[in-house]
């Protein structure tokens, strides 16, 4: 300590081995203070020495027990040291076993490490890691065992849930392993539980047969068998299936309540429209070649952001390519000029790219919003459909290629986006869009009839068992009116709903028979901006008991099969090139365990 007179008020503290530790104690009041000459000042100690009157016990409000202070300081130092050692071990793990650095951020890796720490805590004697590391085959068996145990838990949890519902959704899709051409089918369940959307991955199975002939006839049976294996009797519920536009599933689910993935339809509409516009198709090809050149020549580091290469199976990737080229266009020109490679941009007009991305941004934002499976989306398909149409309105300032693209998009939008009665009913079940302003009065009346028919089909409001009635789907497109042009910036679902009702006509027929559906239709509702639609219906279940049950069930079904796409993205990472010997059972177990946690 220092030589100042007031330091005589303090003494240094030593541990049980007579080593000085970074603390001092006041000899008058016995208060303890942290002190390390090279790191801490002494103003606090001086002030205490000059004001301390001695006697009594240390002030608990200003000072900590020496044990607490030592533990806090020691723990901090110990953890820092341990982390350095463990970081070195993680580095060796990634290097020796060729693992990506991101491996150490995974939830599974954290569970593994915590398990090792717990084992060490439970055993006082040293343990060699090799003594407790299991054989890979043992791990494989344990994965299947855990998956089976969790399936049993899932089935047990589904029993009470399914007793409360009469309608749920199933998203399903096929996926092909690019290494072996083996096909996989995934089944996902979507339903409402206590006002919240529930999404469960049930099964991912390998399909060895071709997708034609007898196989198509058996696909429906396969789906039913999978549902039955989880204690779900398909004949005891009304099921709405959501799939892509693949002819295999469309044929297999013929006669069922079936809607097509709106995001897949949008992707097809945009893709085909771009390909059928010769000028734009050539521009896209030039942009692809440019991106490929920058990747191969390792020129990306010269740009503020990377150029993106489109992937045929990834939604909106062509937009991402064009947008990345436009963002970096000036830098791209400079880099190419320095290398005398201007030919790569000689046919690329950045102004045309900007016009294309301005138009396609609405479709990109819409598909991203509609691909969610954790918030309701089914009610917003019709408003987005209307938004897409308005964004394609032709202006006098449009370039000829943009005019052609807009016309193609309008044609493809109608041809590819299959709207059904289910979409119109879902839109009706949102208080902001219940007036269906873009429809004629006769068309609104038809939607109301469809709502009543669905209530009857589900036997909502009746305590008797469900009637075995199949939902009738009407795939006829409805007529719509035009409105304002969509904006370029990010578009919220609330904005789309409000834009959809801008032509609202509040007139209704007063001589309609009074019932809950008509009352809901006529009643003026101030819907709070940003409120969750499922929460709103739960709050108003006393006023609209039948419609609230229908809304809870129907609006918990997603508008897209993006859930299946995400599952197959996981499956693709599991079935990488070095893991092609995994059995179908192992793949299913791994995917199930990842999603059941």
TIVOKOL-507982 format. One record per residue (C-alpha): x, y, z. Coordinates in steps of 0.1 Angstrom, whole numbers, padded with zeros to 4 digits, always signed. Each point is the difference from the previous one (the first is absolute). Last residue first. Example, Ala and Ser with C-alpha at 12.3 -4.5 7.8 and 13.67 -1.06 7.14 Angstrom:
! residues 2
+0137-0011+0071
-0014-0034+0007
! end
This chain:
! residues 597
-0378-0296-0290
-0018-0020-0027
+0013+0016-0033
+0036-0013+0003
-0012-0033+0014
-0023-0006-0029
+0026+0009-0027
+0025-0024+0016
-0025-0028+0004
-0013+0003-0036
+0036-0001-0013
+0008-0029+0022
-0030-0020-0011
+0008+0008-0037
+0034-0016+0006
+0032+0021-0001
+0024-0013-0026
+0000+0033-0020
+0017+0019+0028
+0032+0012-0016
-0018+0019-0028
-0025+0017+0023
-0031-0017+0011
-0004+0020+0032
+0003+0034-0016
-0025-0011-0027
-0024-0011+0028
+0002+0034+0016
-0009+0017-0032
-0027-0026-0004
-0016+0010+0033
+0002+0037-0011
-0018-0008-0032
-0026-0020+0019
-0008+0030+0022
-0001+0022-0031
-0032-0019-0011
-0018+0033-0003
-0031+0017+0012
+0004-0013+0035
-0029-0016+0020
-0005+0017+0034
-0025+0023-0017
-0024-0028-0006
-0001-0014+0035
-0001+0032+0020
-0023+0016-0025
-0026-0028+0001
+0000+0000+0038
-0004+0038+0000
-0027-0002-0026
-0022-0023+0022
+0004+0020+0033
-0002+0035-0015
-0007+0023+0029
+0014-0023+0027
+0030-0009-0023
+0009+0036-0003
+0032+0000+0020
+0011-0033-0016
-0008+0014-0035
+0023+0030+0007
+0028-0023+0013
-0002-0020-0032
+0002+0032-0021
+0031+0012+0018
-0003+0038+0005
+0022+0022-0022
-0025+0027-0004
-0030-0004+0023
-0031-0010-0019
-0028+0025+0002
-0030-0022-0009
-0032+0011-0017
-0026-0028+0003
-0017-0009-0032
+0021-0031-0009
+0002-0012+0037
-0037+0003+0003
-0005-0019-0033
+0022-0029+0012
-0016-0001+0034
-0036-0001-0013
-0027+0024-0011
-0017-0009-0033
+0010+0024-0027
-0027+0028-0004
+0026+0027+0008
+0020-0007-0032
+0034+0014+0005
+0017+0033-0010
+0034+0006+0015
+0019+0003-0033
+0037-0003+0005
+0022+0013-0028
+0030+0005+0023
-0005-0034+0015
+0029-0017-0017
+0023+0030+0007
-0007-0005+0037
+0008-0037-0002
+0032+0006-0019
+0012+0026+0025
-0008-0023+0029
+0021-0027-0017
+0029+0023-0001
+0018+0011-0032
+0036+0008-0001
+0007+0028-0024
-0009+0002-0037
-0036+0011+0005
-0030-0016-0016
-0021+0020-0025
-0035+0010+0010
-0032-0020-0008
-0014-0024-0026
-0032-0020+0003
-0003-0038+0004
-0019-0029-0017
+0002-0034+0017
+0021-0030-0011
-0018-0033-0002
+0017-0027+0021
-0031-0009+0020
+0008-0025+0027
-0027-0021+0017
+0009-0011+0036
-0007-0037+0005
-0028-0009+0024
+0002-0027+0026
-0021+0017+0027
+0020+0006+0031
-0013-0014+0033
-0028+0019+0018
+0007+0030+0022
-0012+0024-0027
+0013+0035-0003
+0025-0009-0027
-0013-0030-0020
+0032+0002-0021
-0020-0003-0032
-0027+0023+0014
+0026+0027+0008
+0015-0006-0035
-0034+0005-0016
-0006+0031+0019
+0034+0014-0012
-0007-0011-0035
-0034+0018+0000
+0018+0031+0012
+0024-0003-0028
-0028-0004-0025
-0017+0032+0014
+0032+0018-0005
+0001-0011-0037
-0036+0013-0004
+0010+0033+0015
+0029+0003-0023
+0035-0006+0012
+0028+0024+0006
-0014+0012+0032
+0002-0033+0019
-0019+0014+0030
+0018-0023+0023
+0034+0016-0008
+0007+0018+0032
-0018-0024+0023
+0020-0030-0014
-0023-0030-0004
-0012+0012-0035
+0036-0004-0012
+0001-0036+0012
-0034-0007-0017
+0014+0014-0032
+0031-0022+0002
-0020-0031+0008
-0023+0007-0029
+0030-0006-0022
+0026+0022-0017
+0025-0018-0022
+0029+0023-0008
+0016-0014-0032
-0023+0011-0028
-0012+0033+0015
+0035+0010+0010
+0014-0013-0032
-0021+0023-0021
+0007+0030+0022
+0037-0008+0002
+0002-0002-0038
-0017+0033-0004
+0023+0016+0025
+0031-0015-0017
-0011+0013-0034
-0005+0035+0014
+0034-0003+0017
+0016-0009-0033
-0016+0029-0017
+0012+0025+0026
-0026+0013+0024
-0005+0038+0001
-0036-0002-0013
-0009-0023+0029
-0013-0036-0001
-0017-0015+0030
+0021-0029+0012
+0004+0012+0036
-0038+0001+0001
-0003-0037-0008
+0026-0010+0026
-0019+0019+0026
-0032-0017-0008
+0016-0034+0004
+0015+0014+0032
-0035+0008+0013
-0012-0035-0010
+0029-0018+0016
-0003+0020+0033
-0025-0022+0018
+0022-0031-0005
+0030+0016+0017
-0005-0005+0038
+0033+0001+0019
+0025-0028+0007
+0000-0015-0034
+0013+0029-0020
+0003-0004-0038
-0026+0027-0007
+0022+0028+0013
+0030-0011-0021
-0022-0006-0031
-0014+0035+0003
+0033+0017+0005
+0014-0018-0031
-0031+0008-0021
+0001+0036+0009
+0037+0001-0006
-0006-0012-0035
-0011+0033-0014
+0027+0021+0015
+0025-0028-0008
-0009+0003-0037
+0002+0038-0001
+0034-0001+0017
+0013-0026-0024
-0012+0021-0029
+0020+0030+0014
+0031-0022+0006
+0001-0009-0037
+0021-0031-0005
+0011-0007-0036
+0035+0014+0003
+0003-0012+0036
+0022-0031-0005
+0016+0015-0031
+0017+0026+0023
+0028-0025+0007
+0030+0023-0002
+0011-0010+0035
-0002+0035+0014
-0032+0005-0019
-0015-0032+0015
+0006+0012+0035
-0013+0035-0007
-0032-0013-0017
-0006-0024+0029
+0004+0029+0025
-0026+0020-0018
-0024-0030-0003
+0002-0012+0036
-0036+0007+0011
-0013-0008-0035
+0018-0033-0002
-0012-0010+0034
-0036+0008-0009
+0002-0020-0032
+0013-0031+0018
-0024+0004+0029
-0029+0003-0024
+0011-0032-0017
+0002-0017+0034
-0036+0009+0009
-0008-0036+0009
+0028-0025+0000
-0002-0031-0023
+0015+0017-0031
+0029+0015+0020
+0010+0036-0007
+0036+0012+0005
+0003+0029+0024
+0027+0027-0004
+0016+0008+0033
-0001+0034+0017
+0023+0030+0000
+0019-0016-0029
+0037-0006-0004
-0001-0032+0021
-0023-0015-0026
+0027-0001-0027
+0010-0036+0006
+0003-0007-0038
-0024-0029+0002
-0025+0019+0022
+0002+0032-0020
-0004-0019-0033
-0030-0020+0013
-0017+0033+0011
+0005+0015-0034
-0013-0031-0018
-0031+0001+0021
-0005+0036-0007
+0003-0006-0037
-0026-0028+0002
-0023+0023+0019
+0004+0027-0027
-0008-0026-0027
-0031-0011+0018
-0010+0037+0004
+0003+0007-0038
-0018-0033-0009
-0029+0003+0024
-0013-0036+0002
+0027-0010+0025
-0008+0028+0024
-0037-0009+0000
+0008-0037+0005
+0020+0007+0031
-0024+0026+0015
-0030-0022-0004
+0018-0031+0012
+0013+0018+0031
-0035+0013+0007
-0015-0034-0002
+0026-0015+0023
-0007+0029+0025
-0038-0006-0002
+0004-0037+0009
-0030-0016-0016
-0033-0006+0019
-0016-0034+0005
-0032-0012+0016
+0001-0035-0014
-0016-0013-0032
+0034-0003-0018
+0027-0003+0026
+0022-0025-0020
-0005+0019-0033
+0011+0034+0016
+0027-0018+0018
+0016-0015-0031
-0008+0030-0022
+0023+0022+0020
-0015+0034+0006
+0011+0002+0036
-0019-0014+0029
-0024+0010+0028
-0026-0025+0011
-0031+0010+0019
-0013-0027+0023
-0035-0004+0015
+0003-0024+0029
-0011-0035+0010
+0006-0017-0033
+0037+0010+0002
+0004-0020+0033
+0030+0016+0017
+0017-0023+0026
+0035+0008-0013
+0001-0032-0021
-0034+0010-0014
+0015+0032-0015
+0028-0020-0016
-0025-0025-0014
-0022+0027-0014
+0030+0015-0018
+0010-0034-0014
-0036-0006-0012
+0000+0033-0018
+0033-0009-0016
-0012-0035-0010
-0019+0010-0031
+0029+0021-0011
+0024-0030+0005
-0022-0022-0021
+0006+0021-0031
+0025+0027+0004
+0024+0014+0026
+0025-0028-0004
+0004-0023+0029
+0028+0002+0027
-0017+0026+0022
+0020+0008+0032
-0020+0014+0029
+0001+0032+0020
-0026-0001+0028
-0019+0022+0024
+0014+0035-0001
-0022+0020+0023
-0013+0035-0004
-0023+0015+0027
-0016+0034-0004
-0012+0016+0033
-0035+0008+0012
-0001-0029+0025
+0013-0024-0025
-0006+0005-0037
+0011-0024-0027
+0028-0008-0025
+0014-0034-0006
+0030-0007-0022
+0006-0030-0022
+0032-0005-0020
+0005-0022-0031
+0035-0011-0012
+0012-0010-0034
+0032-0019-0007
+0019+0016-0030
+0032-0013+0016
+0023+0031+0003
-0027+0027-0007
-0023-0014+0027
-0035+0008-0013
-0026+0018+0020
-0038-0005+0000
-0024+0023+0019
-0025+0001+0028
-0019+0026+0020
-0029-0013+0021
-0026+0023+0014
-0025-0004+0029
-0037+0000+0005
-0022-0015+0028
+0020+0010+0030
-0003-0004+0038
+0005-0038+0001
+0031+0004-0022
+0019+0018+0028
-0008-0026+0027
+0014-0028-0022
+0028+0020-0016
+0021+0001+0032
+0000-0038+0003
+0009-0004-0037
+0029+0025+0005
+0013-0018+0030
-0001-0033-0019
+0018+0017-0029
+0026+0013+0026
+0008-0035+0011
+0003-0012-0036
+0024+0029-0009
+0021-0007+0031
+0003-0037-0010
+0008+0009-0036
+0027+0024+0011
+0013-0025+0026
+0005-0026-0028
+0020+0025-0020
+0021+0009+0031
+0007-0037+0006
+0011-0004-0036
+0023+0030+0004
+0017-0017+0030
-0003+0019+0033
+0024+0024+0016
+0002-0008+0037
+0034-0016+0003
+0016+0020-0028
-0007+0032+0021
+0023-0013+0028
-0016+0007+0034
+0017+0015+0030
-0014-0008+0035
-0026+0023+0016
-0029-0012-0021
-0034+0018+0000
+0016+0033-0010
+0018-0016-0029
-0032-0016-0013
-0018+0033+0003
+0027+0018-0020
-0001-0027-0027
-0038+0003-0003
+0003+0038-0002
+0024-0005-0029
-0023-0023-0019
-0030+0022+0006
+0019+0030-0013
+0010-0019-0031
-0036-0009-0006
-0011+0036+0002
+0026+0009-0027
+0024+0028+0004
+0031-0023+0001
-0009-0014-0034
+0002+0034-0016
+0037-0004-0003
-0006-0027-0026
+0013-0035+0008
+0029-0016-0017
+0006-0025+0029
+0036+0012+0009
-0005+0036-0008
-0035+0006+0015
+0008-0020+0031
+0035+0016+0003
-0016+0035+0000
-0026-0012+0026
+0028-0013+0023
+0018+0034-0003
-0033+0017+0009
-0004-0024+0030
+0034+0011+0014
-0007+0037-0005
-0035-0005+0015
+0014-0017+0030
+0024+0029+0007
-0028+0026-0003
-0022-0021+0021
+0026-0003+0027
+0007+0037+0000
-0036+0009+0003
-0006-0027+0026
+0029+0013+0020
-0013+0035+0001
-0035-0010+0009
+0012-0027+0025
+0024+0024+0016
-0027+0027+0004
-0025-0024+0014
+0025-0015+0024
+0012+0035+0011
-0036+0009+0008
-0011+0030-0020
+0002+0037+0009
-0021+0031-0005
-0035-0010+0012
+0013-0027+0023
+0018+0026+0021
+0027-0019+0020
-0009-0007+0037
+0002+0023+0029
+0030+0021+0010
+0021+0023-0020
-0005+0037-0007
+0008-0003-0037
+0000+0034-0018
+0037+0005-0009
+0007-0037-0006
-0031-0004-0022
+0009+0030-0022
+0035-0014-0003
-0012-0035-0010
-0024+0015-0026
+0028+0022-0015
+0024-0030-0002
+0000-0009-0037
-0003-0035-0014
+0021-0019-0025
+0037-0001+0008
-0005+0005+0038
-0027-0027+0003
-0026+0008+0026
-0035-0013+0006
-0015+0013+0032
-0010-0018+0033
-0016+0017+0030
+0014-0010+0034
-0012+0032+0016
+0033+0013+0014
+0026-0023-0015
-0014+0006-0035
+0007-0030-0022
+0019-0002-0033
-0006-0023-0030
+0020-0011-0031
+0014-0033+0016
+0033-0002+0018
+0012-0037+0002
+0003-0013+0036
-0012-0035-0011
-0034+0004+0016
-0005+0032-0019
+0013+0034+0010
-0017+0033+0006
+0020+0033+0001
-0006+0024+0029
-0017+0033+0000
-0002+0031+0023
+0038+0004-0004
-0007+0010-0036
-0012+0034+0014
+0036+0010+0007
+0011-0002-0037
+0027-0026-0008
-0020-0020-0026
-0010-0036+0002
! end
